[in-house]
């Protein structure tokens, strides 16, 4: 019988977390048995099995965005995760526990399972928690930041292997985390090309306008969605462009504030918020759009992080408008227009200039899709991911079963 794997996720439910769901599918296709502990999405049961993956879910708790609330949320998440992991353990021993951050608090649980039954620990490094704190609270106290650095280092030290989402994170694992190069593997969050591909456009989604530009992703303080709304204000009310519609897909801590900002600026007829949208609607919006927006401002976190939305736009053959960030350039290459970081006016002007240059958009869209197909897609990342488990478990290459 193939080994059993437990994957821990705190910040998103599964299968809504696309990266984790792709990892689950890769493991089950390779013959591993997989269980996941994660928070519930709206209407989710406490236990369900999807495509052979056991999902153990707990009620999420997010008390707010203050510094103290982070501590409360992480403490609750640890206890809820530990309880759900114990319930999952009743169905069999775990050969490996994979913890996905944020937060960096699950290493004690992994060490407890290691001590009791020899379970190995893989750390899937999704976010830099110290930089996340700095980005949310740039003038905040130093003690929490130091504490987050200590938790990050302890997580790396406890891990048998670290999965880094890009080379910047890999460097941090080897410097701040003290890991050997051979114990860190880069596995990018590549788009699933079976799911993400351009289809037939739906002109009604442009709401009577010539162009549609789209944003998809989380709407938190560090994501820059307010820049999109302010750039839309410049486009419509200063540059006088009434032929451009903006559709913003997703949700997060700032959602209500962003809607209020839109209404305050008188943009309700130009900027639409969908909230979290089903896949079918996302595909129609992306297939209808002319440009994808990656407004992540330059800060300690964003500069070295890979933005999943950027690669999703590219999968839909959309050129991207982004601020000039290190890892965004690595992902998008020539498929993006790069703007001076955090400059709303330049960002708005770049959107308009790209919309007015149809030939350039077509070329960038073609380059975008080619880059995803040839290098970034999940199909190119999957073998590296499975290789981590082969190494950690000391086994040969697992035999893949045919996909359904």
Phi, psi and omega per residue, in radians:
X1 nan 2.347 -3.114
X2 -1.146 2.659 -3.140
X3 -1.064 2.710 3.126
X4 -1.782 2.356 -3.079
X5 -2.047 2.385 3.003
X6 -1.940 2.188 3.078
X7 -1.932 2.244 -3.134
X8 -1.886 2.228 3.093
X9 -2.322 2.385 -3.115
X10 -1.952 -0.573 -2.933
X11 -1.659 -0.169 3.107
X12 -2.555 2.586 3.009
X13 -1.289 2.786 3.076
X14 -1.976 2.358 0.285
X15 -1.605 0.199 3.124
X16 -1.050 -0.606 3.043
X17 -1.253 1.802 -2.982
X18 -1.126 -0.737 -3.120
X19 -1.063 -0.870 -3.097
X20 -1.114 -0.643 3.138
X21 -1.176 -0.675 3.061
X22 -1.100 -0.674 3.085
X23 -1.114 -0.757 3.105
X24 -1.041 -0.777 -3.139
X25 -1.137 -0.670 3.110
X26 -1.098 -0.747 -3.119
X27 -1.176 -0.799 -3.118
X28 -1.168 -0.649 3.093
X29 -1.109 -0.580 3.102
X30 -1.389 -0.045 3.047
X31 1.789 -0.042 3.107
X32 -1.318 2.701 2.997
X33 -1.691 2.317 -2.956
X34 -2.220 2.315 2.976
X35 -2.157 2.571 -3.125
X36 -2.241 2.378 2.961
X37 -1.954 2.191 -3.078
X38 -2.756 2.949 3.061
X39 -1.265 2.802 3.085
X40 -1.353 2.509 2.846
X41 -1.556 3.076 -3.123
X42 -1.069 2.147 3.107
X43 1.415 0.046 -3.116
X44 -1.283 2.497 3.010
X45 -1.358 2.925 3.129
X46 -1.266 -0.435 3.129
X47 -2.525 2.352 3.028
X48 -2.749 2.818 3.078
X49 -2.108 2.147 3.115
X50 -2.157 2.126 3.122
X51 0.873 0.699 3.094
X52 1.459 -0.055 3.141
X53 -1.702 2.172 3.099
X54 -1.419 2.219 -3.125
X55 -2.009 2.071 3.077
X56 -1.904 2.015 -2.983
X57 -2.122 2.517 3.112
X58 -2.096 2.778 -3.139
X59 -1.179 2.201 -3.118
X60 -1.242 2.723 3.116
X61 -2.419 1.984 3.140
X62 -2.313 1.596 -3.011
X63 -1.278 -0.178 -3.126
X64 2.534 -3.023 -3.052
X65 -1.847 0.260 -3.140
X66 -1.385 2.921 -3.140
X67 -1.133 -0.688 -3.139
X68 -1.195 -0.624 -3.103
X69 -1.146 -0.510 3.070
X70 -1.053 -0.763 -3.141
X71 -1.084 -0.798 -3.135
X72 -1.102 -0.753 -3.131
X73 -1.114 -0.758 -3.095
X74 -1.224 -0.651 3.095
X75 -1.121 -0.788 3.101
X76 -1.067 -0.795 -3.101
X77 -1.075 -0.699 3.127
X78 -1.089 -0.835 -3.103
X79 -1.148 -0.746 3.125
X80 -1.129 -0.685 3.122
X81 -1.157 -0.758 -3.140
X82 -1.059 -0.752 -3.141
X83 -1.132 -0.773 3.133
X84 -1.152 -0.630 3.116
X85 -1.130 -0.673 3.103
X86 -1.129 -0.680 3.084
X87 -1.134 -0.714 3.131
X88 -1.148 -0.563 -3.113
X89 -1.115 -0.398 3.140
X90 -1.062 -0.401 -3.122
X91 -1.570 0.034 3.093
X92 2.480 2.754 -3.108
X93 -1.164 2.583 3.054
X94 -1.701 2.174 3.040
X95 -1.336 -0.584 -3.121
X96 -2.471 2.431 2.913
X97 -1.911 2.203 3.046
X98 -1.913 2.056 3.108
X99 -1.818 2.251 3.111
X100 -1.848 2.220 3.130
X101 -1.702 2.943 0.038
X102 -1.351 2.797 -0.040
X103 -1.609 3.049 3.125
X104 -1.651 0.988 -3.035
X105 -2.123 0.034 -2.995
X106 -1.625 -0.010 -3.139
X107 -1.092 -0.589 3.095
X108 -1.094 -0.630 3.115
X109 -1.142 -0.754 3.120
X110 -1.107 -0.709 3.131
X111 -1.162 -0.611 3.115
X112 -1.132 -0.780 3.100
X113 -1.156 -0.590 3.098
X114 -1.130 -0.763 -3.120
X115 -1.163 -0.639 -3.065
X116 -1.388 -0.669 -3.027
X117 -2.550 0.325 3.015
X118 1.297 0.375 -3.139
X119 -1.147 2.380 3.081
X120 -1.506 2.765 -3.058
X121 -2.167 2.125 3.049
X122 -1.977 2.251 3.116
X123 -1.811 2.052 3.116
X124 -1.723 1.789 -2.926
X125 -1.496 1.669 -3.088
X126 -1.527 -0.641 -3.040
X127 -2.455 2.704 3.062
X128 -1.659 1.754 -3.060
X129 -1.095 -0.693 3.086
X130 -1.085 -0.735 3.118
X131 -1.228 -0.561 3.070
X132 -1.077 -0.757 3.102
X133 -1.094 -0.793 3.131
X134 -1.070 -0.660 -3.101
X135 -1.256 -0.606 3.134
X136 -1.412 -0.601 -3.093
X137 -2.251 1.268 -3.038
X138 -1.061 -0.461 3.104
X139 -1.933 0.401 -3.094
X140 -1.286 2.997 -3.129
X141 -1.154 2.696 -3.077
X142 -1.397 -0.477 -3.053
X143 -1.067 -0.833 3.101
X144 -1.042 -0.664 3.122
X145 -1.095 -0.743 3.109
X146 -1.129 -0.658 3.098
X147 -1.114 -0.704 3.116
X148 -1.165 -0.654 3.059
X149 -1.082 -0.705 3.140
X150 -1.154 -0.732 3.113
X151 -1.138 -0.693 3.109
X152 -1.081 -0.806 -3.129
X153 -1.129 -0.704 -3.138
X154 -1.138 -0.643 3.097
X155 -1.097 -0.802 3.115
X156 -1.084 -0.740 -3.117
X157 -1.122 -0.635 -3.110
X158 -1.305 -0.404 -3.015
X159 -1.323 2.408 2.980
X160 -1.282 -0.524 3.105
X161 -2.676 2.566 3.134
X162 -2.025 2.304 3.008
X163 -1.767 2.097 3.133
X164 -1.841 2.479 -3.085
X165 -1.440 -0.220 3.052
X166 -2.816 3.121 -3.074
X167 -1.255 -0.485 3.070
X168 -1.134 -0.741 3.099
X169 -1.189 -0.612 3.108
X170 -1.088 -0.735 3.114
X171 -1.090 -0.691 3.116
X172 -1.149 -0.681 3.107
X173 -1.057 -0.613 -3.105
X174 -1.472 -0.457 -3.129
X175 -1.639 -1.241 -3.140
X176 -1.154 -0.624 -3.082
X177 -1.511 -0.274 3.101
X178 1.239 0.386 -3.130
X179 -1.477 2.616 3.009
X180 -1.285 2.640 -3.101
X181 -0.994 -0.667 -3.091
X182 -1.268 -0.168 3.139
X183 -1.795 0.237 3.104
X184 -2.283 2.209 -3.140
X185 -2.145 2.297 3.071
X186 -1.449 2.140 3.029
X187 -2.269 1.809 -3.110
X188 -1.285 2.749 3.091
X189 -1.512 1.292 -3.065
X190 -1.335 2.556 3.097
X191 -1.106 2.593 3.050
X192 -1.567 1.819 -3.032
X193 -1.221 -0.244 3.038
X194 -1.238 -0.416 -3.086
X195 -1.846 -0.613 -3.025
X196 -1.841 1.762 3.048
X197 -2.742 2.558 -3.056
X198 -1.143 2.420 3.092
X199 -2.109 -2.667 -3.108
X200 -1.357 2.348 3.126
X201 -1.221 2.626 3.092
X202 -2.083 1.627 -3.050
X203 -0.970 -0.447 3.141
X204 -1.086 -0.463 -3.129
X205 -1.233 -0.241 3.074
X206 -1.442 -0.088 3.033
X207 0.943 0.784 3.062
X208 1.429 0.100 -3.129
X209 -1.897 2.858 -3.054
X210 -1.288 -0.712 -3.032
X211 -2.063 2.644 3.011
X212 -2.273 2.268 3.013
X213 -2.074 2.576 -2.962
X214 -2.284 2.590 2.948
X215 -2.179 2.410 3.001
X216 -2.367 2.348 3.098
X217 2.603 -2.994 3.141
X218 -1.268 2.613 3.135
X219 -2.100 1.243 3.104
X220 -1.869 3.113 -3.085
X221 -1.060 -0.508 -3.057
X222 -1.659 0.065 -3.009
X223 -1.639 -0.203 3.031
X224 1.308 0.333 -3.130
X225 -1.194 -0.479 3.045
X226 -1.080 -0.523 3.089
X227 -1.146 -0.661 3.086
X228 -1.063 -0.795 -3.113
X229 -1.123 -0.758 3.137
X230 -1.211 -0.618 3.070
X231 -1.149 -0.656 3.077
X232 -1.087 -0.657 3.075
X233 -1.059 -0.743 3.112
X234 -1.142 -0.778 -3.127
X235 -1.043 -0.822 -3.021
X236 -1.431 -0.888 -2.952
X237 -1.632 -0.299 3.113
X238 -1.914 -0.726 3.125
X239 -1.559 -0.126 3.033
X240 1.211 0.492 -3.124
X241 -1.664 1.842 3.139
X242 -1.705 0.117 -3.058
X243 -1.809 0.269 -3.066
X244 -2.157 2.191 3.054
X245 -1.855 2.511 3.118
X246 -2.026 2.261 3.045
X247 -2.144 2.171 -3.068
X248 -2.017 2.064 -3.060
X249 -1.862 2.302 3.068
X250 2.273 -3.086 -3.118
X251 -2.662 3.108 3.138
X252 2.777 -3.015 -3.051
X253 -1.026 -0.520 -3.034
X254 -1.710 0.093 -3.000
X255 -0.974 -0.897 -3.089
X256 -1.104 -0.690 3.122
X257 -1.133 -0.638 -3.138
X258 -1.197 -0.715 3.082
X259 -1.098 -0.720 3.120
X260 -1.123 -0.679 3.111
X261 -1.119 -0.758 3.094
X262 -0.991 -0.824 -3.103
X263 -1.173 -0.652 3.116
X264 -1.083 -0.615 -3.125
X265 -1.531 0.029 3.095
X266 1.226 0.635 -3.039
X267 -1.912 0.259 -3.062
X268 -1.018 -0.518 3.136
X269 -1.436 -0.172 -3.088
X270 -1.982 -0.517 -3.056
X271 -2.030 2.090 -3.136
X272 -1.958 2.308 3.022
X273 -1.829 2.173 -3.132
X274 -1.650 -0.278 -2.897
X275 1.244 -2.924 3.050
X276 -1.169 2.256 -3.013
X277 -2.012 2.593 3.058
X278 -1.158 2.765 -3.067
X279 -0.984 -0.671 -3.091
X280 -1.099 -0.719 3.121
X281 -1.220 -0.709 3.097
X282 -1.008 -0.788 -3.120
X283 -1.088 -0.708 3.139
X284 -1.170 -0.705 3.132
X285 -1.139 -0.801 -3.117
X286 -1.162 -0.613 -3.138
X287 -1.272 -0.315 -3.123
X288 -1.700 -0.370 -3.040
X289 -1.286 2.766 3.100
X290 -1.838 -0.437 -3.080
X291 -2.556 2.491 3.018
X292 -1.816 2.449 -3.053
X293 -1.875 2.184 3.023
X294 -2.105 1.498 -2.998
X295 -1.584 0.299 -3.069
X296 -0.999 2.064 -3.126
X297 -1.261 2.757 3.110
X298 -1.290 2.148 3.053
X299 -2.698 3.071 -3.063
X300 -1.010 -0.506 -3.135
X301 -1.462 -0.910 -2.981
X302 -1.158 -0.563 -3.056
X303 -1.084 -0.536 -3.066
X304 -1.972 0.193 -3.113
X305 -1.850 2.574 3.066
X306 -1.532 2.213 -3.114
X307 -1.628 1.950 -3.091
X308 -1.043 -0.633 -3.105
X309 -1.067 -0.602 -3.129
X310 -1.042 -0.792 -3.125
X311 -1.263 -0.503 3.072
X312 -1.187 -0.739 3.046
X313 -0.985 -0.787 -3.102
X314 -1.081 -0.645 3.109
X315 -1.093 -0.521 3.119
X316 -1.591 0.246 3.095
X317 1.107 0.574 3.124
X318 -1.752 2.291 2.943
X319 -1.186 2.701 -2.995
X320 -2.084 2.464 2.941
X321 -1.894 2.126 -3.031
X322 -2.487 2.775 2.956
X323 -1.360 2.735 -3.015
X324 -1.391 1.539 -3.141
X325 -1.972 2.599 -3.022
X326 -0.975 -0.984 -3.059
X327 -1.346 -0.392 3.038
X328 -1.144 -0.692 3.057
X329 -1.100 -0.681 3.119
X330 -1.063 -0.736 -3.102
X331 -1.273 -0.885 -2.931
X332 -1.558 -0.513 -3.109
X333 0.971 -2.250 -3.098
X334 -1.449 0.109 -3.138
X335 -1.544 0.038 -3.104
X336 -2.239 2.669 2.905
X337 -1.686 2.230 -3.064
X338 -1.849 2.268 -3.039
X339 -2.000 2.605 3.034
X340 -0.859 2.161 -3.035
X341 -0.902 2.317 2.964
X342 1.247 0.216 3.140
X343 -1.659 1.811 -3.059
X344 -1.126 -0.685 -3.123
X345 -1.109 -0.831 3.113
X346 -1.098 -0.632 3.136
X347 -1.101 -0.782 3.120
X348 -1.103 -0.771 -3.124
X349 -1.136 -0.609 3.115
X350 -1.171 -0.659 3.088
X351 -1.058 -0.856 -3.093
X352 -1.123 -0.778 -3.119
X353 -1.070 -0.690 -3.134
X354 -1.230 -0.694 3.111
X355 -1.104 -0.570 -3.108
X356 -1.449 -0.014 -3.121
X357 -2.106 1.453 -3.049
X358 -1.078 -0.686 -3.116
X359 -1.125 -0.728 3.115
X360 -1.144 -0.738 3.116
X361 -1.029 -0.763 -3.113
X362 -1.106 -0.756 3.135
X363 -1.131 -0.783 3.139
X364 -1.125 -0.672 3.101
X365 -1.104 -0.696 3.101
X366 -1.130 -0.772 3.112
X367 -1.101 -0.635 -3.132
X368 -1.075 -0.908 -3.111
X369 -1.115 -0.698 3.130
X370 -1.094 -0.697 -3.125
X371 -1.149 -0.694 3.103
X372 -1.138 -0.825 -3.095
X373 -1.101 -0.671 -3.002
X374 -1.553 -0.365 -3.017
X375 -2.472 -0.739 -2.920
X376 -1.607 -0.381 -3.017
X377 -1.007 2.699 -3.120
X378 -1.023 -0.535 3.127
X379 -1.026 -0.464 3.097
X380 -1.485 -0.317 -3.092
X381 -1.664 -0.425 -2.989
X382 -1.053 -0.715 -3.098
X383 -1.162 -0.645 3.089
X384 -1.139 -0.684 3.127
X385 -1.118 -0.852 3.127
X386 -1.126 -0.535 3.104
X387 -1.089 -0.533 3.076
X388 -1.064 -0.769 -3.116
X389 -1.232 -0.624 3.064
X390 -1.065 -0.716 -3.130
X391 -1.218 -0.833 -3.079
X392 -1.115 -0.661 -3.103
X393 -1.588 -0.067 3.097
X394 1.105 0.709 -3.080
X395 -2.137 2.888 3.042
X396 -1.294 3.137 -3.107
X397 -1.120 2.165 -3.135
X398 -1.225 2.559 -3.124
X399 -1.449 2.142 -3.116
X400 -1.314 2.463 2.971
X401 -1.536 2.724 3.107
X402 -1.158 2.417 3.078
X403 -1.265 2.524 3.111
X404 -1.237 nan nan
